[in-house]
């Protein structure tokens, strides 16, 4: 009932609202989303994107045009739109610090253990984030660690 009462305010504040049931399910949802956002860029998407930008630029292609072409195709996505222009400028200011991402990864892996869910890809990404933190990179942006 409280959710239904607050829904008009939620509609003003965000794109969409969800009733997730029990107290704590919102935190679980955030951990799962953050885990997916950490694993996908770390394991493939941002690696391929970074390599493609470098290959295009070194092959004589205009990297800004490459971003425009990618945005028109099937692989267009928010991460490329957000990170592409800053990567071309070698600007990696933190949007979500690695130390916070690694904390969420640790908590998501614990949630996986609690629910007997095997998460080997997330565990590997977490190890890379731990390595980066041990190198003193915890305050840098978590989504730029395709180089580790």
PEUR-V833924 format. One record per residue. N is the residue number from 1. RES is the residue in one letter. SS is DSSP state (alpha for helix, beta for strand, coil for the rest). D_FIRST is the distance of its C-alpha to the first C-alpha in Angstrom with 1 decimal. Layout:
# PEUR-V833924
[[N:RES:SS:D_FIRST] [N:RES:SS:D_FIRST]]
This chain:
# PEUR-V833924
[[1:X:coil:0.0] [2:X:alpha:3.8] [3:X:alpha:5.4] [4:X:alpha:5.2] [5:X:alpha:6.3] [6:X:alpha:8.8] [7:X:alpha:10.0] [8:X:alpha:12.8] [9:X:alpha:14.1] [10:X:alpha:14.1] [11:X:alpha:16.0] [12:X:alpha:18.6] [13:X:alpha:19.0] [14:X:coil:19.5] [15:X:coil:20.7] [16:X:coil:17.7] [17:X:coil:14.4] [18:X:coil:13.4] [19:X:coil:10.6] [20:X:coil:13.0] [21:X:coil:11.5] [22:X:coil:13.2] [23:X:coil:14.1] [24:X:coil:17.4] [25:X:alpha:16.9] [26:X:alpha:16.9] [27:X:alpha:20.2] [28:X:alpha:21.5] [29:X:alpha:20.9] [30:X:alpha:22.7] [31:X:alpha:25.6] [32:X:alpha:26.0] [33:X:alpha:26.1] [34:X:alpha:28.5] [35:X:alpha:30.6] [36:X:alpha:31.0] [37:X:alpha:31.9] [38:X:alpha:34.4] [39:X:alpha:36.0] [40:X:alpha:36.5] [41:X:alpha:38.4] [42:X:alpha:40.3] [43:X:alpha:41.5] [44:X:coil:42.4] [45:X:alpha:40.9] [46:X:alpha:41.9] [47:X:alpha:45.2] [48:X:alpha:46.2] [49:X:alpha:45.1] [50:X:alpha:47.1] [51:X:alpha:50.1] [52:X:alpha:49.9] [53:X:alpha:49.9] [54:X:alpha:52.8] [55:X:alpha:54.7] [56:X:alpha:54.2] [57:X:alpha:55.3] [58:X:alpha:58.3] [59:X:coil:59.3] [60:X:coil:59.6] [61:X:coil:56.4] [62:X:coil:54.5] [63:X:alpha:51.3] [64:X:alpha:49.3] [65:X:alpha:50.3] [66:X:alpha:49.3] [67:X:alpha:45.8] [68:X:alpha:45.8] [69:X:alpha:47.0] [70:X:alpha:44.4] [71:X:alpha:41.7] [72:X:alpha:42.9] [73:X:coil:43.0] [74:X:coil:40.8] [75:X:coil:40.3] [76:X:coil:38.9] [77:X:coil:35.9] [78:X:alpha:34.2] [79:X:alpha:36.0] [80:X:alpha:39.4] [81:X:alpha:38.5] [82:X:alpha:37.3] [83:X:alpha:40.0] [84:X:alpha:42.9] [85:X:alpha:44.1] [86:X:alpha:43.9] [87:X:alpha:45.7] [88:X:alpha:48.5] [89:X:coil:48.9] [90:X:coil:48.8] [91:X:coil:45.9] [92:X:coil:43.5] [93:X:coil:41.6] [94:X:coil:38.6] [95:X:coil:35.2] [96:X:coil:33.8] [97:X:beta:36.4] [98:X:alpha:37.7] [99:X:alpha:37.1] [100:X:alpha:33.3] [101:X:alpha:33.5] [102:X:alpha:35.6] [103:X:alpha:33.2] [104:X:alpha:30.3] [105:X:alpha:32.8] [106:X:alpha:33.7] [107:X:alpha:30.1] [108:X:alpha:29.5] [109:X:alpha:32.7] [110:X:alpha:31.6] [111:X:alpha:28.3] [112:X:alpha:30.7] [113:X:alpha:32.9] [114:X:alpha:30.0] [115:X:coil:29.1] [116:X:coil:32.8] [117:X:coil:32.7] [118:X:coil:36.1] [119:X:coil:35.8] [120:X:alpha:39.5] [121:X:alpha:39.0] [122:X:alpha:36.4] [123:X:alpha:38.7] [124:X:alpha:41.6] [125:X:alpha:39.7] [126:X:alpha:38.7] [127:X:alpha:42.4] [128:X:alpha:43.3] [129:X:alpha:40.8] [130:X:alpha:42.2] [131:X:alpha:45.7] [132:X:alpha:44.9] [133:X:alpha:43.4] [134:X:alpha:46.6] [135:X:coil:48.6] [136:X:coil:46.9] [137:X:coil:44.7] [138:X:coil:41.3] [139:X:coil:40.7] [140:X:coil:41.5] [141:X:beta:39.1] [142:X:alpha:37.9] [143:X:alpha:38.2] [144:X:alpha:41.9] [145:X:alpha:43.1] [146:X:alpha:44.6] [147:X:alpha:47.9] [148:X:coil:47.5]]
